C-alpha cells in the first residue's frame, strides 16, 4: 500500500518537473512536505483498505 502511494506522489512530481523543464520554469524542490503527505496518505490508505488488500 505504501509503495503505491509513494509511486503516485513520485510520478506526479516527476511529470510536474518535466513540464516545468520543458517550459523553462524553475523546478520545485522535493521537500519534506511530500514525505509528510506520503506518510499521512499511506496511513489513511492502510486504515481504509486493510481488509481489501492482503
mmCIF file of the N, C-alpha and C atoms, coordinates in Angstrom:
data_MODEL
# 
_entry.id   MODEL 
# 
loop_
_atom_site.group_PDB 
_atom_site.id 
_atom_site.type_symbol 
_atom_site.label_atom_id 
_atom_site.label_alt_id 
_atom_site.label_comp_id 
_atom_site.label_asym_id 
_atom_site.label_entity_id 
_atom_site.label_seq_id 
_atom_site.pdbx_PDB_ins_code 
_atom_site.Cartn_x 
_atom_site.Cartn_y 
_atom_site.Cartn_z 
_atom_site.occupancy 
_atom_site.B_iso_or_equiv 
_atom_site.pdbx_formal_charge 
_atom_site.auth_seq_id 
_atom_site.auth_comp_id 
_atom_site.auth_asym_id 
_atom_site.auth_atom_id 
_atom_site.pdbx_PDB_model_num 
ATOM 1   N N  . UNK A 1 1  ? 0.816  -1.181 0.000   1.00 0.00 ? 1  UNK A N  1 
ATOM 2   C CA . UNK A 1 1  ? 0.000  0.000  0.000   1.00 0.00 ? 1  UNK A CA 1 
ATOM 3   C C  . UNK A 1 1  ? 0.870  1.259  0.000   1.00 0.00 ? 1  UNK A C  1 
ATOM 4   N N  . UNK A 1 2  ? 1.868  1.257  0.852   1.00 0.00 ? 2  UNK A N  1 
ATOM 5   C CA . UNK A 1 2  ? 2.774  2.409  0.917   1.00 0.00 ? 2  UNK A CA 1 
ATOM 6   C C  . UNK A 1 2  ? 3.498  2.585  -0.409  1.00 0.00 ? 2  UNK A C  1 
ATOM 7   N N  . UNK A 1 3  ? 3.816  1.478  -1.050  1.00 0.00 ? 3  UNK A N  1 
ATOM 8   C CA . UNK A 1 3  ? 4.501  1.512  -2.348  1.00 0.00 ? 3  UNK A CA 1 
ATOM 9   C C  . UNK A 1 3  ? 3.671  2.255  -3.386  1.00 0.00 ? 3  UNK A C  1 
ATOM 10  N N  . UNK A 1 4  ? 2.376  1.962  -3.454  1.00 0.00 ? 4  UNK A N  1 
ATOM 11  C CA . UNK A 1 4  ? 1.507  2.597  -4.442  1.00 0.00 ? 4  UNK A CA 1 
ATOM 12  C C  . UNK A 1 4  ? 1.332  4.088  -4.168  1.00 0.00 ? 4  UNK A C  1 
ATOM 13  N N  . UNK A 1 5  ? 1.173  4.445  -2.925  1.00 0.00 ? 5  UNK A N  1 
ATOM 14  C CA . UNK A 1 5  ? 1.019  5.858  -2.572  1.00 0.00 ? 5  UNK A CA 1 
ATOM 15  C C  . UNK A 1 5  ? 2.300  6.622  -2.892  1.00 0.00 ? 5  UNK A C  1 
ATOM 16  N N  . UNK A 1 6  ? 3.444  6.047  -2.554  1.00 0.00 ? 6  UNK A N  1 
ATOM 17  C CA . UNK A 1 6  ? 4.727  6.695  -2.821  1.00 0.00 ? 6  UNK A CA 1 
ATOM 18  C C  . UNK A 1 6  ? 4.948  6.872  -4.315  1.00 0.00 ? 6  UNK A C  1 
ATOM 19  N N  . UNK A 1 7  ? 4.609  5.859  -5.083  1.00 0.00 ? 7  UNK A N  1 
ATOM 20  C CA . UNK A 1 7  ? 4.760  5.971  -6.535  1.00 0.00 ? 7  UNK A CA 1 
ATOM 21  C C  . UNK A 1 7  ? 3.839  7.017  -7.125  1.00 0.00 ? 7  UNK A C  1 
ATOM 22  N N  . UNK A 1 8  ? 2.665  7.181  -6.550  1.00 0.00 ? 8  UNK A N  1 
ATOM 23  C CA . UNK A 1 8  ? 1.758  8.225  -7.013  1.00 0.00 ? 8  UNK A CA 1 
ATOM 24  C C  . UNK A 1 8  ? 2.335  9.615  -6.809  1.00 0.00 ? 8  UNK A C  1 
ATOM 25  N N  . UNK A 1 9  ? 2.873  9.848  -5.629  1.00 0.00 ? 9  UNK A N  1 
ATOM 26  C CA . UNK A 1 9  ? 3.488  11.156 -5.365  1.00 0.00 ? 9  UNK A CA 1 
ATOM 27  C C  . UNK A 1 9  ? 4.747  11.361 -6.200  1.00 0.00 ? 9  UNK A C  1 
ATOM 28  N N  . UNK A 1 10 ? 5.561  10.332 -6.330  1.00 0.00 ? 10 UNK A N  1 
ATOM 29  C CA . UNK A 1 10 ? 6.793  10.450 -7.115  1.00 0.00 ? 10 UNK A CA 1 
ATOM 30  C C  . UNK A 1 10 ? 6.479  10.681 -8.587  1.00 0.00 ? 10 UNK A C  1 
ATOM 31  N N  . UNK A 1 11 ? 5.502  9.965  -9.110  1.00 0.00 ? 11 UNK A N  1 
ATOM 32  C CA . UNK A 1 11 ? 5.115  10.142 -10.509 1.00 0.00 ? 11 UNK A CA 1 
ATOM 33  C C  . UNK A 1 11 ? 4.592  11.537 -10.788 1.00 0.00 ? 11 UNK A C  1 
ATOM 34  N N  . UNK A 1 12 ? 3.767  12.045 -9.884  1.00 0.00 ? 12 UNK A N  1 
ATOM 35  C CA . UNK A 1 12 ? 3.241  13.398 -10.039 1.00 0.00 ? 12 UNK A CA 1 
ATOM 36  C C  . UNK A 1 12 ? 4.360  14.429 -10.008 1.00 0.00 ? 12 UNK A C  1 
ATOM 37  N N  . UNK A 1 13 ? 5.312  14.248 -9.100  1.00 0.00 ? 13 UNK A N  1 
ATOM 38  C CA . UNK A 1 13 ? 6.441  15.171 -9.009  1.00 0.00 ? 13 UNK A CA 1 
ATOM 39  C C  . UNK A 1 13 ? 7.288  15.127 -10.279 1.00 0.00 ? 13 UNK A C  1 
ATOM 40  N N  . UNK A 1 14 ? 7.550  13.933 -10.794 1.00 0.00 ? 14 UNK A N  1 
ATOM 41  C CA . UNK A 1 14 ? 8.381  13.805 -11.989 1.00 0.00 ? 14 UNK A CA 1 
ATOM 42  C C  . UNK A 1 14 ? 7.717  14.413 -13.220 1.00 0.00 ? 14 UNK A C  1 
ATOM 43  N N  . UNK A 1 15 ? 6.427  14.196 -13.384 1.00 0.00 ? 15 UNK A N  1 
ATOM 44  C CA . UNK A 1 15 ? 5.722  14.787 -14.523 1.00 0.00 ? 15 UNK A CA 1 
ATOM 45  C C  . UNK A 1 15 ? 5.672  16.301 -14.392 1.00 0.00 ? 15 UNK A C  1 
ATOM 46  N N  . UNK A 1 16 ? 5.438  16.797 -13.189 1.00 0.00 ? 16 UNK A N  1 
ATOM 47  C CA . UNK A 1 16 ? 5.432  18.240 -12.964 1.00 0.00 ? 16 UNK A CA 1 
ATOM 48  C C  . UNK A 1 16 ? 6.801  18.839 -13.270 1.00 0.00 ? 16 UNK A C  1 
ATOM 49  N N  . UNK A 1 17 ? 7.854  18.171 -12.826 1.00 0.00 ? 17 UNK A N  1 
ATOM 50  C CA . UNK A 1 17 ? 9.214  18.659 -13.090 1.00 0.00 ? 17 UNK A CA 1 
ATOM 51  C C  . UNK A 1 17 ? 9.526  18.641 -14.584 1.00 0.00 ? 17 UNK A C  1 
ATOM 52  N N  . UNK A 1 18 ? 9.079  17.619 -15.267 1.00 0.00 ? 18 UNK A N  1 
ATOM 53  C CA . UNK A 1 18 ? 9.309  17.535 -16.712 1.00 0.00 ? 18 UNK A CA 1 
ATOM 54  C C  . UNK A 1 18 ? 8.608  18.676 -17.436 1.00 0.00 ? 18 UNK A C  1 
ATOM 55  N N  . UNK A 1 19 ? 7.364  18.944 -17.075 1.00 0.00 ? 19 UNK A N  1 
ATOM 56  C CA . UNK A 1 19 ? 6.632  20.037 -17.720 1.00 0.00 ? 19 UNK A CA 1 
ATOM 57  C C  . UNK A 1 19 ? 7.251  21.396 -17.407 1.00 0.00 ? 19 UNK A C  1 
ATOM 58  N N  . UNK A 1 20 ? 7.705  21.593 -16.181 1.00 0.00 ? 20 UNK A N  1 
ATOM 59  C CA . UNK A 1 20 ? 8.374  22.848 -15.842 1.00 0.00 ? 20 UNK A CA 1 
ATOM 60  C C  . UNK A 1 20 ? 9.704  22.988 -16.584 1.00 0.00 ? 20 UNK A C  1 
ATOM 61  N N  . UNK A 1 21 ? 10.401 21.881 -16.769 1.00 0.00 ? 21 UNK A N  1 
ATOM 62  C CA . UNK A 1 21 ? 11.667 21.900 -17.521 1.00 0.00 ? 21 UNK A CA 1 
ATOM 63  C C  . UNK A 1 21 ? 11.415 22.267 -18.986 1.00 0.00 ? 21 UNK A C  1 
ATOM 64  N N  . UNK A 1 22 ? 10.374 21.705 -19.563 1.00 0.00 ? 22 UNK A N  1 
ATOM 65  C CA . UNK A 1 22 ? 10.044 21.999 -20.958 1.00 0.00 ? 22 UNK A CA 1 
ATOM 66  C C  . UNK A 1 22 ? 9.674  23.469 -21.126 1.00 0.00 ? 22 UNK A C  1 
ATOM 67  N N  . UNK A 1 23 ? 8.989  24.041 -20.149 1.00 0.00 ? 23 UNK A N  1 
ATOM 68  C CA . UNK A 1 23 ? 8.577  25.445 -20.212 1.00 0.00 ? 23 UNK A CA 1 
ATOM 69  C C  . UNK A 1 23 ? 9.677  26.406 -19.757 1.00 0.00 ? 23 UNK A C  1 
ATOM 70  N N  . UNK A 1 24 ? 10.841 25.873 -19.385 1.00 0.00 ? 24 UNK A N  1 
ATOM 71  C CA . UNK A 1 24 ? 11.967 26.671 -18.883 1.00 0.00 ? 24 UNK A CA 1 
ATOM 72  C C  . UNK A 1 24 ? 11.599 27.477 -17.637 1.00 0.00 ? 24 UNK A C  1 
ATOM 73  N N  . UNK A 1 25 ? 10.851 26.863 -16.749 1.00 0.00 ? 25 UNK A N  1 
ATOM 74  C CA . UNK A 1 25 ? 10.490 27.471 -15.469 1.00 0.00 ? 25 UNK A CA 1 
ATOM 75  C C  . UNK A 1 25 ? 11.278 26.779 -14.364 1.00 0.00 ? 25 UNK A C  1 
ATOM 76  N N  . UNK A 1 26 ? 11.445 27.429 -13.218 1.00 0.00 ? 26 UNK A N  1 
ATOM 77  C CA . UNK A 1 26 ? 12.193 26.783 -12.125 1.00 0.00 ? 26 UNK A CA 1 
ATOM 78  C C  . UNK A 1 26 ? 11.469 25.544 -11.604 1.00 0.00 ? 26 UNK A C  1 
ATOM 79  N N  . UNK A 1 27 ? 12.241 24.494 -11.364 1.00 0.00 ? 27 UNK A N  1 
ATOM 80  C CA . UNK A 1 27 ? 11.698 23.224 -10.886 1.00 0.00 ? 27 UNK A CA 1 
ATOM 81  C C  . UNK A 1 27 ? 11.488 23.301 -9.378  1.00 0.00 ? 27 UNK A C  1 
ATOM 82  N N  . UNK A 1 28 ? 10.360 22.799 -8.922  1.00 0.00 ? 28 UNK A N  1 
ATOM 83  C CA . UNK A 1 28 ? 10.028 22.809 -7.494  1.00 0.00 ? 28 UNK A CA 1 
ATOM 84  C C  . UNK A 1 28 ? 10.925 21.837 -6.736  1.00 0.00 ? 28 UNK A C  1 
ATOM 85  N N  . UNK A 1 29 ? 11.212 22.184 -5.499  1.00 0.00 ? 29 UNK A N  1 
ATOM 86  C CA . UNK A 1 29 ? 12.025 21.304 -4.652  1.00 0.00 ? 29 UNK A CA 1 
ATOM 87  C C  . UNK A 1 29 ? 11.176 20.162 -4.109  1.00 0.00 ? 29 UNK A C  1 
ATOM 88  N N  . UNK A 1 30 ? 11.801 19.006 -3.981  1.00 0.00 ? 30 UNK A N  1 
ATOM 89  C CA . UNK A 1 30 ? 11.139 17.847 -3.371  1.00 0.00 ? 30 UNK A CA 1 
ATOM 90  C C  . UNK A 1 30 ? 11.385 17.951 -1.881  1.00 0.00 ? 30 UNK A C  1 
ATOM 91  N N  . UNK A 1 31 ? 10.528 18.680 -1.180  1.00 0.00 ? 31 UNK A N  1 
ATOM 92  C CA . UNK A 1 31 ? 10.736 18.991 0.224   1.00 0.00 ? 31 UNK A CA 1 
ATOM 93  C C  . UNK A 1 31 ? 10.107 17.998 1.174   1.00 0.00 ? 31 UNK A C  1 
ATOM 94  N N  . UNK A 1 32 ? 10.186 18.342 2.439   1.00 0.00 ? 32 UNK A N  1 
ATOM 95  C CA . UNK A 1 32 ? 9.658  17.477 3.478   1.00 0.00 ? 32 UNK A CA 1 
ATOM 96  C C  . UNK A 1 32 ? 8.145  17.347 3.413   1.00 0.00 ? 32 UNK A C  1 
ATOM 97  N N  . UNK A 1 33 ? 7.467  18.309 2.768   1.00 0.00 ? 33 UNK A N  1 
ATOM 98  C CA . UNK A 1 33 ? 6.012  18.237 2.661   1.00 0.00 ? 33 UNK A CA 1 
ATOM 99  C C  . UNK A 1 33 ? 5.577  16.976 1.924   1.00 0.00 ? 33 UNK A C  1 
ATOM 100 N N  . UNK A 1 34 ? 6.333  16.603 0.891   1.00 0.00 ? 34 UNK A N  1 
ATOM 101 C CA . UNK A 1 34 ? 5.998  15.393 0.148   1.00 0.00 ? 34 UNK A CA 1 
ATOM 102 C C  . UNK A 1 34 ? 6.078  14.166 1.055   1.00 0.00 ? 34 UNK A C  1 
ATOM 103 N N  . UNK A 1 35 ? 7.084  14.112 1.916   1.00 0.00 ? 35 UNK A N  1 
ATOM 104 C CA . UNK A 1 35 ? 7.229  12.978 2.825   1.00 0.00 ? 35 UNK A CA 1 
ATOM 105 C C  . UNK A 1 35 ? 6.100  12.948 3.862   1.00 0.00 ? 35 UNK A C  1 
ATOM 106 N N  . UNK A 1 36 ? 5.713  14.120 4.350   1.00 0.00 ? 36 UNK A N  1 
ATOM 107 C CA . UNK A 1 36 ? 4.626  14.194 5.329   1.00 0.00 ? 36 UNK A CA 1 
ATOM 108 C C  . UNK A 1 36 ? 3.316  13.750 4.684   1.00 0.00 ? 36 UNK A C  1 
ATOM 109 N N  . UNK A 1 37 ? 3.014  14.279 3.491   1.00 0.00 ? 37 UNK A N  1 
ATOM 110 C CA . UNK A 1 37 ? 1.778  13.907 2.820   1.00 0.00 ? 37 UNK A CA 1 
ATOM 111 C C  . UNK A 1 37 ? 1.778  12.434 2.432   1.00 0.00 ? 37 UNK A C  1 
ATOM 112 N N  . UNK A 1 38 ? 2.926  11.912 2.013   1.00 0.00 ? 38 UNK A N  1 
ATOM 113 C CA . UNK A 1 38 ? 3.020  10.494 1.673   1.00 0.00 ? 38 UNK A CA 1 
ATOM 114 C C  . UNK A 1 38 ? 2.765  9.632  2.895   1.00 0.00 ? 38 UNK A C  1 
ATOM 115 N N  . UNK A 1 39 ? 3.326  9.995  4.027   1.00 0.00 ? 39 UNK A N  1 
ATOM 116 C CA . UNK A 1 39 ? 3.118  9.226  5.257   1.00 0.00 ? 39 UNK A CA 1 
ATOM 117 C C  . UNK A 1 39 ? 1.660  9.286  5.705   1.00 0.00 ? 39 UNK A C  1 
ATOM 118 N N  . UNK A 1 40 ? 1.067  10.469 5.673   1.00 0.00 ? 40 UNK A N  1 
ATOM 119 C CA . UNK A 1 40 ? -0.330 10.605 6.079   1.00 0.00 ? 40 UNK A CA 1 
ATOM 120 C C  . UNK A 1 40 ? -1.270 9.833  5.154   1.00 0.00 ? 40 UNK A C  1 
ATOM 121 N N  . UNK A 1 41 ? -1.039 9.950  3.863   1.00 0.00 ? 41 UNK A N  1 
ATOM 122 C CA . UNK A 1 41 ? -1.909 9.259  2.921   1.00 0.00 ? 41 UNK A CA 1 
ATOM 123 C C  . UNK A 1 41 ? -1.695 7.749  2.965   1.00 0.00 ? 41 UNK A C  1 
ATOM 124 N N  . UNK A 1 42 ? -0.480 7.311  3.227   1.00 0.00 ? 42 UNK A N  1 
ATOM 125 C CA . UNK A 1 42 ? -0.217 5.881  3.371   1.00 0.00 ? 42 UNK A CA 1 
ATOM 126 C C  . UNK A 1 42 ? -0.938 5.326  4.595   1.00 0.00 ? 42 UNK A C  1 
ATOM 127 N N  . UNK A 1 43 ? -0.887 6.052  5.687   1.00 0.00 ? 43 UNK A N  1 
ATOM 128 C CA . UNK A 1 43 ? -1.594 5.615  6.894   1.00 0.00 ? 43 UNK A CA 1 
ATOM 129 C C  . UNK A 1 43 ? -3.097 5.572  6.651   1.00 0.00 ? 43 UNK A C  1 
ATOM 130 N N  . UNK A 1 44 ? -3.614 6.557  5.967   1.00 0.00 ? 44 UNK A N  1 
ATOM 131 C CA . UNK A 1 44 ? -5.044 6.581  5.653   1.00 0.00 ? 44 UNK A CA 1 
ATOM 132 C C  . UNK A 1 44 ? -5.419 5.420  4.735   1.00 0.00 ? 44 UNK A C  1 
ATOM 133 N N  . UNK A 1 45 ? -4.589 5.126  3.751   1.00 0.00 ? 45 UNK A N  1 
ATOM 134 C CA . UNK A 1 45 ? -4.860 4.014  2.840   1.00 0.00 ? 45 UNK A CA 1 
ATOM 135 C C  . UNK A 1 45 ? -4.825 2.679  3.574   1.00 0.00 ? 45 UNK A C  1 
ATOM 136 N N  . UNK A 1 46 ? -3.907 2.527  4.496   1.00 0.00 ? 46 UNK A N  1 
ATOM 137 C CA . UNK A 1 46 ? -3.832 1.286  5.269   1.00 0.00 ? 46 UNK A CA 1 
ATOM 138 C C  . UNK A 1 46 ? -5.077 1.117  6.126   1.00 0.00 ? 46 UNK A C  1 
ATOM 139 N N  . UNK A 1 47 ? -5.513 2.189  6.763   1.00 0.00 ? 47 UNK A N  1 
ATOM 140 C CA . UNK A 1 47 ? -6.709 2.121  7.616   1.00 0.00 ? 47 UNK A CA 1 
ATOM 141 C C  . UNK A 1 47 ? -7.948 1.817  6.784   1.00 0.00 ? 47 UNK A C  1 
ATOM 142 N N  . UNK A 1 48 ? -8.090 2.475  5.645   1.00 0.00 ? 48 UNK A N  1 
ATOM 143 C CA . UNK A 1 48 ? -9.302 2.314  4.845   1.00 0.00 ? 48 UNK A CA 1 
ATOM 144 C C  . UNK A 1 48 ? -9.339 1.013  4.057   1.00 0.00 ? 48 UNK A C  1 
ATOM 145 N N  . UNK A 1 49 ? -8.177 0.524  3.602   1.00 0.00 ? 49 UNK A N  1 
ATOM 146 C CA . UNK A 1 49 ? -8.169 -0.603 2.684   1.00 0.00 ? 49 UNK A CA 1 
ATOM 147 C C  . UNK A 1 49 ? -7.476 -1.839 3.225   1.00 0.00 ? 49 UNK A C  1 
ATOM 148 N N  . UNK A 1 50 ? -7.259 -1.930 4.525   1.00 0.00 ? 50 UNK A N  1 
ATOM 149 C CA . UNK A 1 50 ? -6.522 -3.076 5.077   1.00 0.00 ? 50 UNK A CA 1 
ATOM 150 C C  . UNK A 1 50 ? -7.292 -4.386 4.909   1.00 0.00 ? 50 UNK A C  1 
ATOM 151 N N  . UNK A 1 51 ? -8.599 -4.330 4.867   1.00 0.00 ? 51 UNK A N  1 
ATOM 152 C CA . UNK A 1 51 ? -9.386 -5.558 4.681   1.00 0.00 ? 51 UNK A CA 1 
ATOM 153 C C  . UNK A 1 51 ? -9.435 -5.991 3.222   1.00 0.00 ? 51 UNK A C  1 
ATOM 154 N N  . UNK A 1 52 ? -9.316 -5.053 2.298   1.00 0.00 ? 52 UNK A N  1 
ATOM 155 C CA . UNK A 1 52 ? -9.427 -5.371 0.875   1.00 0.00 ? 52 UNK A CA 1 
ATOM 156 C C  . UNK A 1 52 ? -8.124 -5.862 0.273   1.00 0.00 ? 52 UNK A C  1 
ATOM 157 N N  . UNK A 1 53 ? -6.995 -5.384 0.786   1.00 0.00 ? 53 UNK A N  1 
ATOM 158 C CA . UNK A 1 53 ? -5.693 -5.745 0.234   1.00 0.00 ? 53 UNK A CA 1 
ATOM 159 C C  . UNK A 1 53 ? -4.984 -6.644 1.213   1.00 0.00 ? 53 UNK A C  1 
ATOM 160 N N  . UNK A 1 54 ? -4.640 -7.831 0.763   1.00 0.00 ? 54 UNK A N  1 
ATOM 161 C CA . UNK A 1 54 ? -3.907 -8.771 1.638   1.00 0.00 ? 54 UNK A CA 1 
ATOM 162 C C  . UNK A 1 54 ? -2.767 -9.387 0.904   1.00 0.00 ? 54 UNK A C  1 
# 
